[in-house]
C-alpha cells in the first residue's frame, strides 16, 4: 500500500502523531497496526514483541523528522 508522505499513524497530522507517539501504549498499538495495514506482517510481529524498544526510536524520529521508523 502507498504511504502518505510526511504522515504516519493512518495519515493523521504531525501534531496528532507526536501526541500519540508520546503515549507508550498508543504508540505500541498503532505501530503494529500500521505495519499490518501496510502488509508488513513480520515487522508488525516484531513491533508486538519489541515495541517498547522501538517506541523510543519512533518518538525521537516523530519529533525530529515527522515519521516513524520504517524497518521495511
ABEGO torsion letter per residue (X at the ends): XBBBBGBBGGGBBAAAAAAAAABAAAAAAAAAAAAAAAGBAAAAAAAAAAAAAAAAAAAAAAAAAGBBBBAX
